[in-house]
Amino acid sequence: MVGIIGYGAYIPRFRIKVEEIAKVWGADAPSYKKGLMLQEKSVPGPDQDTITMSVEAAKSALVRAGIPARELGAIYIGSESHPYAVKPSGTVVAEAIGATPDLHCVDFEFACKAGAEAMFVTYGLVKAGEIKYGLGIGADTSQGCPGDALEYSAAAGAAAYIMGADKDKIVAEILYTNSYMTDTPDFWRREYQHYPRHAGRFTGEPAYFKHVLGAAERIMSMAGMSAKDFTYAVFHQPNGKFPDRAGKMLGFSREQTGPGWLSPTLGNTYSGASPLGLTASLDVAKKGDKILMVSYGSGAGSDGFILEVTSRIEEVRDLAPKTRTQLEENKTYIDYGTYVKYRGKIRKE
């Protein structure tokens, strides 16, 4: 029995509305609100990055797990916005939370599925008996070129998961995992480029939907399950429309996908997107509930997880800030000028 023993989320308090971005670029805000189901997004402060958000999420995960950081055998951070091109994020996080030097530490990259990738590998090492506990994190301060469609969705946030095999500590047992991937170049960013490029509508059917549906259908087939067997389902959230449509195509209702459907008011947190959706679902789940989570990363691939919630969820969920509370309360709205300043979009030659 291996699964999640602790989880945590972090969402910055700053927000910018779709209308604020649209009025600068002369865009049609209603098209983003209706077509992509986006209303506003989170914005990292000038002193926040993947590392600081990972630390906050990890602290919450440790509190819920009820273990000291020195017992962690591995720390993996998935992100496409690591602060350093050559210097790990994980070692900084490890020292900040009080982990010992006697652990394995790696930074992962696979576009937006890097966080699920970190979870996948951490789970595998615990299951193999190589480590007792491991921490997998998905975090990003997503990039969007000024005026590009990505600027309306690229957001910030982090989710952290501690995996373990202690039966009395498991919050959600991981029953099945799988991966599905192909060489599909729908989104990319080369070295020294500040902003990613994307293949527009090509990112839909042959990229996102092919892989998310492919991974979901295969893992449900492995488990002999269908949509009706799950209480909740979480899919990668590049916008509000894609995960909503994917859920409906697979037979899931809005009641099942709603708790983890954060993107309309959060935006796309890239590596943190589906992991954050899972934290929100765990915040409301009960014993026996089954949850399907499917990530997506351009390039392209998806990781699937089927989890079953245990009774311990009732003991730990209130020990740290809940995801929806961070998303909906204590928000500070900023204008486009402040957003540009915070995101460093004006550069000296």
N, C-alpha and C positions, 0 to 999 in steps of 0.2 A: 504494500500500500504506500504509494508515493504521491505527493501532491503539494499544494500550497499550504504553508503553515502561517504565513504572514503576508499582508499586502498593504500598499500605501500609494497615495496619489498626491500630486502637487499641481496646482493650476495658478498662474500669476493672477493678480487682482486687476491689472490693467486690461481695458477692452477698447476696441474701436468698432464702430458700426459700419455696415456695408455702405450706407448713404454717405458717410464721411469720406470714404475712399472714392466712391463714384463721382461725387461733385467736383473733385479735383481733376479727374480724368475725363469728365464729360460722358461717363458711362451711364447705362440704364440700370439703376439700382434695383428696381422691381424684377428685372430679369434674373438677377442673382438670388434675390429673395424667393422668387417663385420657382424659377427653373432649377437652381441648384440648392434650394432650401437653406440659404445662408442668411443670417440676420446680423451677427457680429462675431468677433473672434478675440481670443486672448492675445496679449502682447507682453513679452518679457520686459522687465524694467532694465535700466542701463547697467545694473549690477547683477543681472541674472543671466545664466547660460545653462547649457546642458549639465554641467557639473553641479552647480548650486541647486538646480531643480532635482537632480538625482539624489543629492544628499537629503533633501527634505522628504522625498518619497521613501527613501531607504529608512530614514528614522521612523517613519510611521509603520513601515513593514516590520521593523525590529520590535516595536512596541506591541504590535498585534501578535507577532510570533512568540514573544516572551523569552527571547534568547539574547545574550550579549553578542555584539558584533565579532568578538574574538573567536566565536565558534564557527564563523563562516569559513568554508573551505574554498570558495570561489566567488568572484564578483565580476559579472559581465555586463557591460553597458552597450546597448544598441542605439545608434544615433547616426544621422547624416549631417549633424552640426556640432561635432566635437570641437571644442575651442582651439585645439592644437592640431596642426597637420602631422606633426611628429612629436608626440608626447601623449601618453595615455590619459584618458579621463578617469579610468578605474582606479589608478593608484591614488589620485587625489581624493576620490570619494572614500576609498578604503581608510585612509588616515583620518579623514574628517569624521567618520562614524565610529572610529576606534577599533578597526579590524587589526589583526596581527600581520606581520610580514609573511607569515607561513600560510600563504594562500595563492591560488591561481587567479590571474587577472588578465582579461582581454577586452579590447574594444571591438564591437561588431559593426559592420556596415552591410546593409542590403536594402538600400532605399528605405521605404516605410515599414518593412517587415523586420528590421534589425532588432527591435525590441522583442518581438515574438521569437526571433532567432535566439536571443539571449536566454529567454525562458526555456526554449526547447533544449538547448545544450545543458543548462543548469539541471533541468529535470532528468536528462539522460545520465549525467554524472552521478546524481543521487541514486537513481535507479540501479546503476551499475555498481554501486557501493564504493565508488572512488572518493566521495566526500560525504560528510554527514549532512551539512546544510550548504546551500548555495543561493546567491542573490543575483537575480536577472532583472535588468532595468531597461525600459524603453523611454527615451527622452529626446526632445528636439526643440530648438528655437528655429522653426522652419523659415526658409528663404523664399521670397517672391519678388521678382523684378518689378520696379515701379511701373504701374500701368498694365501689367500682365494680369491675366485671369487668376493666377496663383496668389496675387496680392490680396484678394478677397477672402482667401481661405487659409493661407499659411499662418499657423498659430504656434503656441508654445505650451508645453505641459510634460509631465513625467509620471510614470507608473512603475512601481517596484514590487517584485515578488520573491519571497524566500521559499525555496523548495526543501522538503525534508521527508523522512520516512517514519517519523514517530507517529504512530497511530493516534495517540491521544492529543497530538498537536495539529493534526491536519484539518484545515478549514474547508478545502475542496480537493477531493482526490482526482487525480488525472487518470482517466480510464483509457483514453486513446489519443494518439498523436499521429499526424501524417504531414507530408509536404508534397507540393505540386509546383513544378517550375519549368520554364522554357526560356529561350533567348528571344525576348520580345522587347525591343528598344523603344519604349514609350516615353521615357523620362530619363534625363541624364545631366550630369554636371562635371565638366572636365577640371583638371587641376588648374588652379589660379583663377578660375571663373567664380564670380561672386554669386551668381544666380543660376539655377537650373533651367534647362530648356525642356519642352515637352512636345509631344506629337498631336496636340489638340484632341480632336474627337477620336483619334486612334487609341487614346488611353482608355476608352470605354469597352466596347465589345471584345476586341482581340487581346486586350490587356487585363484590365480589372475584372470584368465579368467572367472571362474564360478561366482565370486562375482561381478566383474566389469560389465560383460555382464548382469548378473542377475539384478543388480541395474539399469543399463541403460535401459534395455528393459522394466522394470516395470515402471520407471518414465515416459518414453515416452508413454507408454500405458495409464498411468494416465492422461497425458496431451493431448492424442489423436494426438501425433506428431510422425514424423519419421525423419530420418537423414536429408532429404531434407529441413526440416523446420528450420534448424539451420544454422547460419553463421559460428559459431565456436564450437569446442568440445575439451574438455580437460580431459585426463585420467591420473591416477596415473602412474608415470614414474620410475620404478625400473631400467630401462635401456632404450635404444632407441627402441628396437624391440617390447616389449610388448605393449606399448600404440599405436604404429603404427599398429600392427596387430589387436588390439582390435577395433580401429577405422574402419579399413577395414571390419572386421567381422560384424560391426553394420551398414555398408553402408556409412560411412563418407569418404570424399576425403582428400588427403593431404592438399589441400587448406583450408579445415575446421580445421584440426588438427595442421597444421604447425605452426601458430603463438604461440601456447602454448606448442609446442613440444620442450622442452629445454634440455632434458637429454643427447643428444649426446655430447654437449659441457659443460654441467653443472654437470652431474652425477645425482645420486639419493639423493635428499635432504630430504628423508623420510617424516616427517610430513609437510614439506614445499613444497613437490613435486607438487601435483595437485593445491594447492593454488597459488604457484608461476606461474604455467602455466596459471591460470586464470588471474593473474595480467598482464601477457604479452598479453593475448587476449584482455583485457580491454584497454590496451595501444593503440590498433589499431582499436577498435570497434567503430561503429557509432550508432546513434539513431535508435531504432527498431531492432537492431541485437539481435538474441536469441543465448544464449550460454548454452551448456550442460557441466557440470563438474561432474566427478565421481571419488571419491577417492578410495583408497584401503589400508587396514591395515591387516597384517598377524594376524591369530588367530581365525577367519578372518572375515572381513566385508568391506562394501562399503557404502558411503553416496553419494546420488545423488542430484544435484541442477539444476534447469532450471531457467535461468535469462533472463530478457529483458533489454537491455541498453536504457538509456534515453538521452535526449539532453544535460544534464549537464556534460556528459563525456568530451565534447569539452572544457568546462570551467576549468576542474580540472586536466586533464591528464598531462599537462606540469608543474604543480606546484611542482612536486617532481621527483626524478630520475626514468626513465623508466627501466623496467626489462631488455630488450634486450641491452640497453646502458650499464648497469652494467655488463651484461654477455659478451659483445663483445669488450668493450673498457677498457683501463687502466689495462690490465692483467699483472701479474708478474709470470713467470714460475719458478718453483723450482725443484731441483733434489730430488731423493728419500731420501737421507740422511737428507735434510732439512725438507722434509715431515714427516719423522719418528720423528724428533725432535719436530716439531710443534704439532704433534698429540700425543706425549707422549708415543710412542710405545716401548721405551726402559725404563725398570723399574729396580730399585735397589731391591735386595732381602730384 
